């Protein structure tokens, strides 16, 4: 999965792409905490990410709105 994020002030925009398609993301940054979400194309399920920004890396949790799954994620700047 590839995540493209742009930050303007405390707002995040961008996109996520991978095996399940491409989707826009929306989110925010507050101090070192990052939250963003997107909807899975073809499935209509919202996916929410909450993480902590440390240097060029975000680590945190991901959850599906329908409760189907939760887990951890790590995103690193290329």
mmJSON file of the N, C-alpha and C atoms, coordinates in Angstrom:
{"data_MODEL":{"atom_site":{
"group_PDB":["ATOM","ATOM","ATOM","ATOM","ATOM","ATOM","ATOM","ATOM","ATOM","ATOM","ATOM","ATOM","ATOM","ATOM","ATOM","ATOM","ATOM","ATOM","ATOM","ATOM","ATOM","ATOM","ATOM","ATOM","ATOM","ATOM","ATOM","ATOM","ATOM","ATOM","ATOM","ATOM","ATOM","ATOM","ATOM","ATOM","ATOM","ATOM","ATOM","ATOM","ATOM","ATOM","ATOM","ATOM","ATOM","ATOM","ATOM","ATOM","ATOM","ATOM","ATOM","ATOM","ATOM","ATOM","ATOM","ATOM","ATOM","ATOM","ATOM","ATOM","ATOM","ATOM","ATOM","ATOM","ATOM","ATOM","ATOM","ATOM","ATOM","ATOM","ATOM","ATOM","ATOM","ATOM","ATOM","ATOM","ATOM","ATOM","ATOM","ATOM","ATOM","ATOM","ATOM","ATOM","ATOM","ATOM","ATOM","ATOM","ATOM","ATOM","ATOM","ATOM","ATOM","ATOM","ATOM","ATOM","ATOM","ATOM","ATOM","ATOM","ATOM","ATOM","ATOM","ATOM","ATOM","ATOM","ATOM","ATOM","ATOM","ATOM","ATOM","ATOM","ATOM","ATOM","ATOM","ATOM","ATOM","ATOM","ATOM","ATOM","ATOM","ATOM","ATOM","ATOM","ATOM","ATOM","ATOM","ATOM","ATOM","ATOM","ATOM","ATOM","ATOM","ATOM","ATOM","ATOM","ATOM","ATOM","ATOM","ATOM","ATOM","ATOM","ATOM","ATOM","ATOM","ATOM","ATOM","ATOM","ATOM","ATOM","ATOM","ATOM","ATOM","ATOM","ATOM","ATOM","ATOM","ATOM","ATOM","ATOM","ATOM","ATOM","ATOM","ATOM","ATOM","ATOM","ATOM","ATOM","ATOM","ATOM","ATOM","ATOM","ATOM","ATOM","ATOM","ATOM","ATOM","ATOM","ATOM","ATOM","ATOM","ATOM","ATOM","ATOM","ATOM","ATOM","ATOM","ATOM","ATOM","ATOM","ATOM","ATOM","ATOM","ATOM","ATOM","ATOM","ATOM","ATOM","ATOM","ATOM","ATOM","ATOM","ATOM","ATOM","ATOM","ATOM","ATOM","ATOM","ATOM","ATOM","ATOM","ATOM","ATOM","ATOM","ATOM","ATOM","ATOM","ATOM","ATOM","ATOM","ATOM","ATOM","ATOM","ATOM","ATOM","ATOM","ATOM","ATOM","ATOM","ATOM","ATOM","ATOM","ATOM","ATOM"],
"id":[1,2,3,4,5,6,7,8,9,10,11,12,13,14,15,16,17,18,19,20,21,22,23,24,25,26,27,28,29,30,31,32,33,34,35,36,37,38,39,40,41,42,43,44,45,46,47,48,49,50,51,52,53,54,55,56,57,58,59,60,61,62,63,64,65,66,67,68,69,70,71,72,73,74,75,76,77,78,79,80,81,82,83,84,85,86,87,88,89,90,91,92,93,94,95,96,97,98,99,100,101,102,103,104,105,106,107,108,109,110,111,112,113,114,115,116,117,118,119,120,121,122,123,124,125,126,127,128,129,130,131,132,133,134,135,136,137,138,139,140,141,142,143,144,145,146,147,148,149,150,151,152,153,154,155,156,157,158,159,160,161,162,163,164,165,166,167,168,169,170,171,172,173,174,175,176,177,178,179,180,181,182,183,184,185,186,187,188,189,190,191,192,193,194,195,196,197,198,199,200,201,202,203,204,205,206,207,208,209,210,211,212,213,214,215,216,217,218,219,220,221,222,223,224,225,226,227,228,229,230,231,232,233,234],
"type_symbol":["N","C","C","N","C","C","N","C","C","N","C","C","N","C","C","N","C","C","N","C","C","N","C","C","N","C","C","N","C","C","N","C","C","N","C","C","N","C","C","N","C","C","N","C","C","N","C","C","N","C","C","N","C","C","N","C","C","N","C","C","N","C","C","N","C","C","N","C","C","N","C","C","N","C","C","N","C","C","N","C","C","N","C","C","N","C","C","N","C","C","N","C","C","N","C","C","N","C","C","N","C","C","N","C","C","N","C","C","N","C","C","N","C","C","N","C","C","N","C","C","N","C","C","N","C","C","N","C","C","N","C","C","N","C","C","N","C","C","N","C","C","N","C","C","N","C","C","N","C","C","N","C","C","N","C","C","N","C","C","N","C","C","N","C","C","N","C","C","N","C","C","N","C","C","N","C","C","N","C","C","N","C","C","N","C","C","N","C","C","N","C","C","N","C","C","N","C","C","N","C","C","N","C","C","N","C","C","N","C","C","N","C","C","N","C","C","N","C","C","N","C","C","N","C","C","N","C","C","N","C","C","N","C","C"],
"label_atom_id":["N","CA","C","N","CA","C","N","CA","C","N","CA","C","N","CA","C","N","CA","C","N","CA","C","N","CA","C","N","CA","C","N","CA","C","N","CA","C","N","CA","C","N","CA","C","N","CA","C","N","CA","C","N","CA","C","N","CA","C","N","CA","C","N","CA","C","N","CA","C","N","CA","C","N","CA","C","N","CA","C","N","CA","C","N","CA","C","N","CA","C","N","CA","C","N","CA","C","N","CA","C","N","CA","C","N","CA","C","N","CA","C","N","CA","C","N","CA","C","N","CA","C","N","CA","C","N","CA","C","N","CA","C","N","CA","C","N","CA","C","N","CA","C","N","CA","C","N","CA","C","N","CA","C","N","CA","C","N","CA","C","N","CA","C","N","CA","C","N","CA","C","N","CA","C","N","CA","C","N","CA","C","N","CA","C","N","CA","C","N","CA","C","N","CA","C","N","CA","C","N","CA","C","N","CA","C","N","CA","C","N","CA","C","N","CA","C","N","CA","C","N","CA","C","N","CA","C","N","CA","C","N","CA","C","N","CA","C","N","CA","C","N","CA","C","N","CA","C","N","CA","C","N","CA","C","N","CA","C","N","CA","C","N","CA","C","N","CA","C","N","CA","C"],
"label_alt_id":[null,null,null,null,null,null,null,null,null,null,null,null,null,null,null,null,null,null,null,null,null,null,null,null,null,null,null,null,null,null,null,null,null,null,null,null,null,null,null,null,null,null,null,null,null,null,null,null,null,null,null,null,null,null,null,null,null,null,null,null,null,null,null,null,null,null,null,null,null,null,null,null,null,null,null,null,null,null,null,null,null,null,null,null,null,null,null,null,null,null,null,null,null,null,null,null,null,null,null,null,null,null,null,null,null,null,null,null,null,null,null,null,null,null,null,null,null,null,null,null,null,null,null,null,null,null,null,null,null,null,null,null,null,null,null,null,null,null,null,null,null,null,null,null,null,null,null,null,null,null,null,null,null,null,null,null,null,null,null,null,null,null,null,null,null,null,null,null,null,null,null,null,null,null,null,null,null,null,null,null,null,null,null,null,null,null,null,null,null,null,null,null,null,null,null,null,null,null,null,null,null,null,null,null,null,null,null,null,null,null,null,null,null,null,null,null,null,null,null,null,null,null,null,null,null,null,null,null,null,null,null,null,null,null],
"label_comp_id":["UNK","UNK","UNK","UNK","UNK","UNK","UNK","UNK","UNK","UNK","UNK","UNK","UNK","UNK","UNK","UNK","UNK","UNK","UNK","UNK","UNK","UNK","UNK","UNK","UNK","UNK","UNK","UNK","UNK","UNK","UNK","UNK","UNK","UNK","UNK","UNK","UNK","UNK","UNK","UNK","UNK","UNK","UNK","UNK","UNK","UNK","UNK","UNK","UNK","UNK","UNK","UNK","UNK","UNK","UNK","UNK","UNK","UNK","UNK","UNK","UNK","UNK","UNK","UNK","UNK","UNK","UNK","UNK","UNK","UNK","UNK","UNK","UNK","UNK","UNK","UNK","UNK","UNK","UNK","UNK","UNK","UNK","UNK","UNK","UNK","UNK","UNK","UNK","UNK","UNK","UNK","UNK","UNK","UNK","UNK","UNK","UNK","UNK","UNK","UNK","UNK","UNK","UNK","UNK","UNK","UNK","UNK","UNK","UNK","UNK","UNK","UNK","UNK","UNK","UNK","UNK","UNK","UNK","UNK","UNK","UNK","UNK","UNK","UNK","UNK","UNK","UNK","UNK","UNK","UNK","UNK","UNK","UNK","UNK","UNK","UNK","UNK","UNK","UNK","UNK","UNK","UNK","UNK","UNK","UNK","UNK","UNK","UNK","UNK","UNK","UNK","UNK","UNK","UNK","UNK","UNK","UNK","UNK","UNK","UNK","UNK","UNK","UNK","UNK","UNK","UNK","UNK","UNK","UNK","UNK","UNK","UNK","UNK","UNK","UNK","UNK","UNK","UNK","UNK","UNK","UNK","UNK","UNK","UNK","UNK","UNK","UNK","UNK","UNK","UNK","UNK","UNK","UNK","UNK","UNK","UNK","UNK","UNK","UNK","UNK","UNK","UNK","UNK","UNK","UNK","UNK","UNK","UNK","UNK","UNK","UNK","UNK","UNK","UNK","UNK","UNK","UNK","UNK","UNK","UNK","UNK","UNK","UNK","UNK","UNK","UNK","UNK","UNK","UNK","UNK","UNK","UNK","UNK","UNK"],
"label_asym_id":["A","A","A","A","A","A","A","A","A","A","A","A","A","A","A","A","A","A","A","A","A","A","A","A","A","A","A","A","A","A","A","A","A","A","A","A","A","A","A","A","A","A","A","A","A","A","A","A","A","A","A","A","A","A","A","A","A","A","A","A","A","A","A","A","A","A","A","A","A","A","A","A","A","A","A","A","A","A","A","A","A","A","A","A","A","A","A","A","A","A","A","A","A","A","A","A","A","A","A","A","A","A","A","A","A","A","A","A","A","A","A","A","A","A","A","A","A","A","A","A","A","A","A","A","A","A","A","A","A","A","A","A","A","A","A","A","A","A","A","A","A","A","A","A","A","A","A","A","A","A","A","A","A","A","A","A","A","A","A","A","A","A","A","A","A","A","A","A","A","A","A","A","A","A","A","A","A","A","A","A","A","A","A","A","A","A","A","A","A","A","A","A","A","A","A","A","A","A","A","A","A","A","A","A","A","A","A","A","A","A","A","A","A","A","A","A","A","A","A","A","A","A","A","A","A","A","A","A","A","A","A","A","A","A"],
"label_entity_id":["1","1","1","1","1","1","1","1","1","1","1","1","1","1","1","1","1","1","1","1","1","1","1","1","1","1","1","1","1","1","1","1","1","1","1","1","1","1","1","1","1","1","1","1","1","1","1","1","1","1","1","1","1","1","1","1","1","1","1","1","1","1","1","1","1","1","1","1","1","1","1","1","1","1","1","1","1","1","1","1","1","1","1","1","1","1","1","1","1","1","1","1","1","1","1","1","1","1","1","1","1","1","1","1","1","1","1","1","1","1","1","1","1","1","1","1","1","1","1","1","1","1","1","1","1","1","1","1","1","1","1","1","1","1","1","1","1","1","1","1","1","1","1","1","1","1","1","1","1","1","1","1","1","1","1","1","1","1","1","1","1","1","1","1","1","1","1","1","1","1","1","1","1","1","1","1","1","1","1","1","1","1","1","1","1","1","1","1","1","1","1","1","1","1","1","1","1","1","1","1","1","1","1","1","1","1","1","1","1","1","1","1","1","1","1","1","1","1","1","1","1","1","1","1","1","1","1","1","1","1","1","1","1","1"],
"label_seq_id":[1,1,1,2,2,2,3,3,3,4,4,4,5,5,5,6,6,6,7,7,7,8,8,8,9,9,9,10,10,10,11,11,11,12,12,12,13,13,13,14,14,14,15,15,15,16,16,16,17,17,17,18,18,18,19,19,19,20,20,20,21,21,21,22,22,22,23,23,23,24,24,24,25,25,25,26,26,26,27,27,27,28,28,28,29,29,29,30,30,30,31,31,31,32,32,32,33,33,33,34,34,34,35,35,35,36,36,36,37,37,37,38,38,38,39,39,39,40,40,40,41,41,41,42,42,42,43,43,43,44,44,44,45,45,45,46,46,46,47,47,47,48,48,48,49,49,49,50,50,50,51,51,51,52,52,52,53,53,53,54,54,54,55,55,55,56,56,56,57,57,57,58,58,58,59,59,59,60,60,60,61,61,61,62,62,62,63,63,63,64,64,64,65,65,65,66,66,66,67,67,67,68,68,68,69,69,69,70,70,70,71,71,71,72,72,72,73,73,73,74,74,74,75,75,75,76,76,76,77,77,77,78,78,78],
"pdbx_PDB_ins_code":[null,null,null,null,null,null,null,null,null,null,null,null,null,null,null,null,null,null,null,null,null,null,null,null,null,null,null,null,null,null,null,null,null,null,null,null,null,null,null,null,null,null,null,null,null,null,null,null,null,null,null,null,null,null,null,null,null,null,null,null,null,null,null,null,null,null,null,null,null,null,null,null,null,null,null,null,null,null,null,null,null,null,null,null,null,null,null,null,null,null,null,null,null,null,null,null,null,null,null,null,null,null,null,null,null,null,null,null,null,null,null,null,null,null,null,null,null,null,null,null,null,null,null,null,null,null,null,null,null,null,null,null,null,null,null,null,null,null,null,null,null,null,null,null,null,null,null,null,null,null,null,null,null,null,null,null,null,null,null,null,null,null,null,null,null,null,null,null,null,null,null,null,null,null,null,null,null,null,null,null,null,null,null,null,null,null,null,null,null,null,null,null,null,null,null,null,null,null,null,null,null,null,null,null,null,null,null,null,null,null,null,null,null,null,null,null,null,null,null,null,null,null,null,null,null,null,null,null,null,null,null,null,null,null],
"Cartn_x":[0.843,0.0,0.894,0.485,1.214,0.297,0.819,0.071,0.757,0.016,0.526,-0.203,0.557,-0.039,0.504,-0.394,-0.016,-0.601,0.195,-0.253,-0.336,-1.46,-1.656,-2.173,-1.299,-1.687,-1.901,-3.086,-3.371,-4.194,-4.468,-5.276,-4.409,-4.848,-4.183,-5.101,-4.528,-5.227,-4.25,-4.74,-3.868,-4.623,-3.901,-4.527,-3.822,-4.537,-4.002,-4.249,-3.268,-3.441,-2.84,-3.453,-2.985,-3.852,-3.846,-4.573,-6.08,-6.617,-8.072,-8.486,-7.568,-7.896,-7.279,-7.736,-7.237,-8.362,-8.019,-9.039,-8.41,-9.165,-8.667,-8.717,-7.809,-7.831,-8.074,-8.594,-8.771,-8.401,-7.766,-7.392,-6.855,-6.193,-5.634,-4.433,-3.66,-2.504,-2.718,-2.5,-2.563,-1.346,-0.398,0.902,1.565,1.824,2.461,1.475,0.172,-0.85,-1.453,-1.587,-2.099,-3.335,-4.408,-5.599,-6.013,-6.385,-6.901,-7.75,-8.556,-9.435,-9.672,-10.17,-10.575,-11.641,-12.297,-13.311,-12.751,-12.858,-12.381,-13.247,-12.638,-13.408,-14.014,-15.134,-15.852,-16.478,-16.104,-16.65,-17.463,-17.141,-17.861,-17.591,-16.513,-16.18,-15.145,-15.404,-14.477,-13.356,-12.14,-10.962,-10.335,-10.119,-9.592,-8.22,-7.322,-5.958,-5.703,-5.067,-4.647,-3.213,-2.328,-0.932,-0.154,1.079,1.991,3.116,3.393,4.454,5.759,6.773,8.106,9.107,9.68,10.591,9.843,10.281,9.643,8.729,8.338,7.551,6.279,5.186,3.925,3.648,3.417,3.028,1.74,0.86,-0.401,-1.31,-2.619,-3.627,-4.524,-5.068,-6.005,-7.228,-8.412,-9.634,-10.653,-11.411,-12.48,-13.766,-14.53,-15.753,-16.774,-16.768,-17.745,-17.301,-16.143,-15.652,-15.007,-14.833,-14.296,-12.857,-12.08,-10.676,-10.067,-9.047,-8.21,-6.774,-5.85,-4.452,-3.537,-2.272,-1.26,-0.766,-0.268,0.335,1.581,2.426,3.631,3.805,3.936,4.148,5.444,6.268,7.55,7.717,8.231,8.47,9.554,9.296,10.29,11.331],
"Cartn_y":[-1.162,0.0,1.232,2.239,3.503,4.619,5.469,6.574,7.872,8.773,10.103,11.107,11.879,12.841,14.23,15.209,16.615,17.289,18.165,18.868,20.354,20.965,22.411,22.827,23.402,23.71,22.422,22.273,21.033,20.043,20.362,19.479,18.605,17.364,16.421,16.074,15.983,15.467,14.548,13.797,12.927,11.742,10.641,9.445,8.197,7.11,5.796,4.915,4.09,3.183,1.826,0.805,-0.553,-1.579,-2.788,-3.905,-3.684,-2.883,-2.674,-1.395,-0.77,0.414,1.675,2.806,4.116,4.902,5.697,6.49,7.747,8.846,10.053,9.888,10.57,10.579,11.994,12.072,13.343,13.104,14.096,13.922,15.187,15.03,16.19,15.785,16.803,16.647,17.548,16.999,17.797,17.434,18.382,18.131,16.961,15.848,14.711,13.585,13.855,12.849,13.092,12.019,12.072,11.185,11.71,10.905,11.141,10.077,10.216,9.002,9.144,8.042,8.067,6.957,6.835,5.753,5.7,4.675,3.711,2.41,1.415,1.436,1.685,1.648,0.25,0.186,-1.065,-1.72,-1.311,-1.919,-0.932,0.357,1.377,1.364,0.723,0.622,1.686,2.429,3.451,2.809,3.29,2.814,4.013,3.909,5.019,4.672,5.637,5.481,6.522,6.118,7.022,6.668,7.666,7.353,8.511,8.205,9.191,9.44,10.713,11.115,11.262,10.514,10.597,10.679,11.867,12.063,11.904,10.962,10.693,9.478,9.025,7.802,8.039,7.454,7.444,5.992,5.725,4.388,4.499,3.523,3.584,2.428,2.691,1.653,1.995,0.958,1.093,0.255,0.772,0.012,0.243,-0.805,-0.737,-0.359,0.552,1.057,-0.043,-1.086,-2.159,-3.158,-2.903,-3.778,-5.059,-5.19,-6.425,-6.696,-5.63,-5.85,-4.612,-4.837,-3.773,-4.269,-3.349,-3.754,-2.568,-2.792,-1.754,-1.371,-0.135,0.282,1.1,1.173,1.996,2.614,3.93,4.641,5.423,5.335,6.02,6.84,8.053,8.943,8.356,8.392,7.899,8.957],
"Cartn_z":[0.0,0.0,0.0,-0.753,-0.788,-0.322,0.536,1.114,0.726,0.123,-0.227,0.659,1.44,2.366,2.083,2.093,2.032,3.257,3.872,5.072,4.793,5.183,5.127,6.497,7.309,8.681,9.44,10.03,10.763,9.949,8.674,7.83,6.932,6.751,5.858,4.697,3.517,2.343,1.627,0.686,-0.078,-0.619,-0.79,-1.345,-0.836,-0.91,-0.591,-1.81,-2.156,-3.289,-2.942,-3.494,-3.224,-3.907,-3.387,-3.987,-4.054,-3.142,-3.12,-3.838,-4.573,-5.347,-4.777,-5.306,-4.898,-4.254,-3.226,-2.546,-1.957,-1.933,-1.273,0.242,0.933,2.391,2.893,4.1,4.791,6.244,6.865,8.256,8.865,10.022,10.707,11.547,11.904,12.775,13.98,15.162,16.382,17.216,17.306,17.934,17.215,17.889,17.222,16.897,17.055,16.752,15.366,14.603,13.235,13.142,12.562,12.288,10.841,10.155,8.798,8.47,7.431,7.036,5.538,5.038,3.64,3.548,2.419,2.162,1.119,1.395,0.438,-0.817,-1.982,-3.217,-3.406,-4.015,-4.304,-3.083,-1.88,-0.665,0.168,0.063,0.813,2.305,2.733,4.155,4.508,5.573,6.045,6.857,6.629,7.35,8.057,9.367,10.167,10.732,10.669,11.165,12.248,13.334,14.396,14.736,14.69,14.944,15.521,15.873,16.439,15.446,15.193,14.279,15.053,14.628,15.217,14.074,13.871,12.746,11.438,10.611,9.318,9.348,10.54,10.671,11.48,11.014,11.76,12.138,13.418,13.861,14.658,14.479,15.202,14.899,15.016,14.823,13.638,13.032,11.924,12.256,11.934,12.197,11.09,10.804,9.816,10.529,9.933,10.563,10.82,9.998,10.188,11.26,11.89,12.947,12.458,11.144,10.58,10.995,11.222,11.565,12.197,12.998,13.544,13.49,13.556,13.539,13.727,13.49,13.608,12.227,12.108,10.853,11.144,10.13,10.185,8.81,8.762,7.503,7.615,6.58,6.607,5.342,5.511,4.378,3.487,2.175,1.208,0.949],
"occupancy":[1.0,1.0,1.0,1.0,1.0,1.0,1.0,1.0,1.0,1.0,1.0,1.0,1.0,1.0,1.0,1.0,1.0,1.0,1.0,1.0,1.0,1.0,1.0,1.0,1.0,1.0,1.0,1.0,1.0,1.0,1.0,1.0,1.0,1.0,1.0,1.0,1.0,1.0,1.0,1.0,1.0,1.0,1.0,1.0,1.0,1.0,1.0,1.0,1.0,1.0,1.0,1.0,1.0,1.0,1.0,1.0,1.0,1.0,1.0,1.0,1.0,1.0,1.0,1.0,1.0,1.0,1.0,1.0,1.0,1.0,1.0,1.0,1.0,1.0,1.0,1.0,1.0,1.0,1.0,1.0,1.0,1.0,1.0,1.0,1.0,1.0,1.0,1.0,1.0,1.0,1.0,1.0,1.0,1.0,1.0,1.0,1.0,1.0,1.0,1.0,1.0,1.0,1.0,1.0,1.0,1.0,1.0,1.0,1.0,1.0,1.0,1.0,1.0,1.0,1.0,1.0,1.0,1.0,1.0,1.0,1.0,1.0,1.0,1.0,1.0,1.0,1.0,1.0,1.0,1.0,1.0,1.0,1.0,1.0,1.0,1.0,1.0,1.0,1.0,1.0,1.0,1.0,1.0,1.0,1.0,1.0,1.0,1.0,1.0,1.0,1.0,1.0,1.0,1.0,1.0,1.0,1.0,1.0,1.0,1.0,1.0,1.0,1.0,1.0,1.0,1.0,1.0,1.0,1.0,1.0,1.0,1.0,1.0,1.0,1.0,1.0,1.0,1.0,1.0,1.0,1.0,1.0,1.0,1.0,1.0,1.0,1.0,1.0,1.0,1.0,1.0,1.0,1.0,1.0,1.0,1.0,1.0,1.0,1.0,1.0,1.0,1.0,1.0,1.0,1.0,1.0,1.0,1.0,1.0,1.0,1.0,1.0,1.0,1.0,1.0,1.0,1.0,1.0,1.0,1.0,1.0,1.0,1.0,1.0,1.0,1.0,1.0,1.0,1.0,1.0,1.0,1.0,1.0,1.0],
"B_iso_or_equiv":[0.0,0.0,0.0,0.0,0.0,0.0,0.0,0.0,0.0,0.0,0.0,0.0,0.0,0.0,0.0,0.0,0.0,0.0,0.0,0.0,0.0,0.0,0.0,0.0,0.0,0.0,0.0,0.0,0.0,0.0,0.0,0.0,0.0,0.0,0.0,0.0,0.0,0.0,0.0,0.0,0.0,0.0,0.0,0.0,0.0,0.0,0.0,0.0,0.0,0.0,0.0,0.0,0.0,0.0,0.0,0.0,0.0,0.0,0.0,0.0,0.0,0.0,0.0,0.0,0.0,0.0,0.0,0.0,0.0,0.0,0.0,0.0,0.0,0.0,0.0,0.0,0.0,0.0,0.0,0.0,0.0,0.0,0.0,0.0,0.0,0.0,0.0,0.0,0.0,0.0,0.0,0.0,0.0,0.0,0.0,0.0,0.0,0.0,0.0,0.0,0.0,0.0,0.0,0.0,0.0,0.0,0.0,0.0,0.0,0.0,0.0,0.0,0.0,0.0,0.0,0.0,0.0,0.0,0.0,0.0,0.0,0.0,0.0,0.0,0.0,0.0,0.0,0.0,0.0,0.0,0.0,0.0,0.0,0.0,0.0,0.0,0.0,0.0,0.0,0.0,0.0,0.0,0.0,0.0,0.0,0.0,0.0,0.0,0.0,0.0,0.0,0.0,0.0,0.0,0.0,0.0,0.0,0.0,0.0,0.0,0.0,0.0,0.0,0.0,0.0,0.0,0.0,0.0,0.0,0.0,0.0,0.0,0.0,0.0,0.0,0.0,0.0,0.0,0.0,0.0,0.0,0.0,0.0,0.0,0.0,0.0,0.0,0.0,0.0,0.0,0.0,0.0,0.0,0.0,0.0,0.0,0.0,0.0,0.0,0.0,0.0,0.0,0.0,0.0,0.0,0.0,0.0,0.0,0.0,0.0,0.0,0.0,0.0,0.0,0.0,0.0,0.0,0.0,0.0,0.0,0.0,0.0,0.0,0.0,0.0,0.0,0.0,0.0,0.0,0.0,0.0,0.0,0.0,0.0],
"pdbx_formal_charge":[null,null,null,null,null,null,null,null,null,null,null,null,null,null,null,null,null,null,null,null,null,null,null,null,null,null,null,null,null,null,null,null,null,null,null,null,null,null,null,null,null,null,null,null,null,null,null,null,null,null,null,null,null,null,null,null,null,null,null,null,null,null,null,null,null,null,null,null,null,null,null,null,null,null,null,null,null,null,null,null,null,null,null,null,null,null,null,null,null,null,null,null,null,null,null,null,null,null,null,null,null,null,null,null,null,null,null,null,null,null,null,null,null,null,null,null,null,null,null,null,null,null,null,null,null,null,null,null,null,null,null,null,null,null,null,null,null,null,null,null,null,null,null,null,null,null,null,null,null,null,null,null,null,null,null,null,null,null,null,null,null,null,null,null,null,null,null,null,null,null,null,null,null,null,null,null,null,null,null,null,null,null,null,null,null,null,null,null,null,null,null,null,null,null,null,null,null,null,null,null,null,null,null,null,null,null,null,null,null,null,null,null,null,null,null,null,null,null,null,null,null,null,null,null,null,null,null,null,null,null,null,null,null,null],
"auth_seq_id":[1,1,1,2,2,2,3,3,3,4,4,4,5,5,5,6,6,6,7,7,7,8,8,8,9,9,9,10,10,10,11,11,11,12,12,12,13,13,13,14,14,14,15,15,15,16,16,16,17,17,17,18,18,18,19,19,19,20,20,20,21,21,21,22,22,22,23,23,23,24,24,24,25,25,25,26,26,26,27,27,27,28,28,28,29,29,29,30,30,30,31,31,31,32,32,32,33,33,33,34,34,34,35,35,35,36,36,36,37,37,37,38,38,38,39,39,39,40,40,40,41,41,41,42,42,42,43,43,43,44,44,44,45,45,45,46,46,46,47,47,47,48,48,48,49,49,49,50,50,50,51,51,51,52,52,52,53,53,53,54,54,54,55,55,55,56,56,56,57,57,57,58,58,58,59,59,59,60,60,60,61,61,61,62,62,62,63,63,63,64,64,64,65,65,65,66,66,66,67,67,67,68,68,68,69,69,69,70,70,70,71,71,71,72,72,72,73,73,73,74,74,74,75,75,75,76,76,76,77,77,77,78,78,78],
"auth_comp_id":["UNK","UNK","UNK","UNK","UNK","UNK","UNK","UNK","UNK","UNK","UNK","UNK","UNK","UNK","UNK","UNK","UNK","UNK","UNK","UNK","UNK","UNK","UNK","UNK","UNK","UNK","UNK","UNK","UNK","UNK","UNK","UNK","UNK","UNK","UNK","UNK","UNK","UNK","UNK","UNK","UNK","UNK","UNK","UNK","UNK","UNK","UNK","UNK","UNK","UNK","UNK","UNK","UNK","UNK","UNK","UNK","UNK","UNK","UNK","UNK","UNK","UNK","UNK","UNK","UNK","UNK","UNK","UNK","UNK","UNK","UNK","UNK","UNK","UNK","UNK","UNK","UNK","UNK","UNK","UNK","UNK","UNK","UNK","UNK","UNK","UNK","UNK","UNK","UNK","UNK","UNK","UNK","UNK","UNK","UNK","UNK","UNK","UNK","UNK","UNK","UNK","UNK","UNK","UNK","UNK","UNK","UNK","UNK","UNK","UNK","UNK","UNK","UNK","UNK","UNK","UNK","UNK","UNK","UNK","UNK","UNK","UNK","UNK","UNK","UNK","UNK","UNK","UNK","UNK","UNK","UNK","UNK","UNK","UNK","UNK","UNK","UNK","UNK","UNK","UNK","UNK","UNK","UNK","UNK","UNK","UNK","UNK","UNK","UNK","UNK","UNK","UNK","UNK","UNK","UNK","UNK","UNK","UNK","UNK","UNK","UNK","UNK","UNK","UNK","UNK","UNK","UNK","UNK","UNK","UNK","UNK","UNK","UNK","UNK","UNK","UNK","UNK","UNK","UNK","UNK","UNK","UNK","UNK","UNK","UNK","UNK","UNK","UNK","UNK","UNK","UNK","UNK","UNK","UNK","UNK","UNK","UNK","UNK","UNK","UNK","UNK","UNK","UNK","UNK","UNK","UNK","UNK","UNK","UNK","UNK","UNK","UNK","UNK","UNK","UNK","UNK","UNK","UNK","UNK","UNK","UNK","UNK","UNK","UNK","UNK","UNK","UNK","UNK","UNK","UNK","UNK","UNK","UNK","UNK"],
"auth_asym_id":["A","A","A","A","A","A","A","A","A","A","A","A","A","A","A","A","A","A","A","A","A","A","A","A","A","A","A","A","A","A","A","A","A","A","A","A","A","A","A","A","A","A","A","A","A","A","A","A","A","A","A","A","A","A","A","A","A","A","A","A","A","A","A","A","A","A","A","A","A","A","A","A","A","A","A","A","A","A","A","A","A","A","A","A","A","A","A","A","A","A","A","A","A","A","A","A","A","A","A","A","A","A","A","A","A","A","A","A","A","A","A","A","A","A","A","A","A","A","A","A","A","A","A","A","A","A","A","A","A","A","A","A","A","A","A","A","A","A","A","A","A","A","A","A","A","A","A","A","A","A","A","A","A","A","A","A","A","A","A","A","A","A","A","A","A","A","A","A","A","A","A","A","A","A","A","A","A","A","A","A","A","A","A","A","A","A","A","A","A","A","A","A","A","A","A","A","A","A","A","A","A","A","A","A","A","A","A","A","A","A","A","A","A","A","A","A","A","A","A","A","A","A","A","A","A","A","A","A","A","A","A","A","A","A"],
"auth_atom_id":["N","CA","C","N","CA","C","N","CA","C","N","CA","C","N","CA","C","N","CA","C","N","CA","C","N","CA","C","N","CA","C","N","CA","C","N","CA","C","N","CA","C","N","CA","C","N","CA","C","N","CA","C","N","CA","C","N","CA","C","N","CA","C","N","CA","C","N","CA","C","N","CA","C","N","CA","C","N","CA","C","N","CA","C","N","CA","C","N","CA","C","N","CA","C","N","CA","C","N","CA","C","N","CA","C","N","CA","C","N","CA","C","N","CA","C","N","CA","C","N","CA","C","N","CA","C","N","CA","C","N","CA","C","N","CA","C","N","CA","C","N","CA","C","N","CA","C","N","CA","C","N","CA","C","N","CA","C","N","CA","C","N","CA","C","N","CA","C","N","CA","C","N","CA","C","N","CA","C","N","CA","C","N","CA","C","N","CA","C","N","CA","C","N","CA","C","N","CA","C","N","CA","C","N","CA","C","N","CA","C","N","CA","C","N","CA","C","N","CA","C","N","CA","C","N","CA","C","N","CA","C","N","CA","C","N","CA","C","N","CA","C","N","CA","C","N","CA","C","N","CA","C","N","CA","C","N","CA","C","N","CA","C","N","CA","C","N","CA","C","N","CA","C"],
"pdbx_PDB_model_num":[1,1,1,1,1,1,1,1,1,1,1,1,1,1,1,1,1,1,1,1,1,1,1,1,1,1,1,1,1,1,1,1,1,1,1,1,1,1,1,1,1,1,1,1,1,1,1,1,1,1,1,1,1,1,1,1,1,1,1,1,1,1,1,1,1,1,1,1,1,1,1,1,1,1,1,1,1,1,1,1,1,1,1,1,1,1,1,1,1,1,1,1,1,1,1,1,1,1,1,1,1,1,1,1,1,1,1,1,1,1,1,1,1,1,1,1,1,1,1,1,1,1,1,1,1,1,1,1,1,1,1,1,1,1,1,1,1,1,1,1,1,1,1,1,1,1,1,1,1,1,1,1,1,1,1,1,1,1,1,1,1,1,1,1,1,1,1,1,1,1,1,1,1,1,1,1,1,1,1,1,1,1,1,1,1,1,1,1,1,1,1,1,1,1,1,1,1,1,1,1,1,1,1,1,1,1,1,1,1,1,1,1,1,1,1,1,1,1,1,1,1,1,1,1,1,1,1,1,1,1,1,1,1,1]
}}}
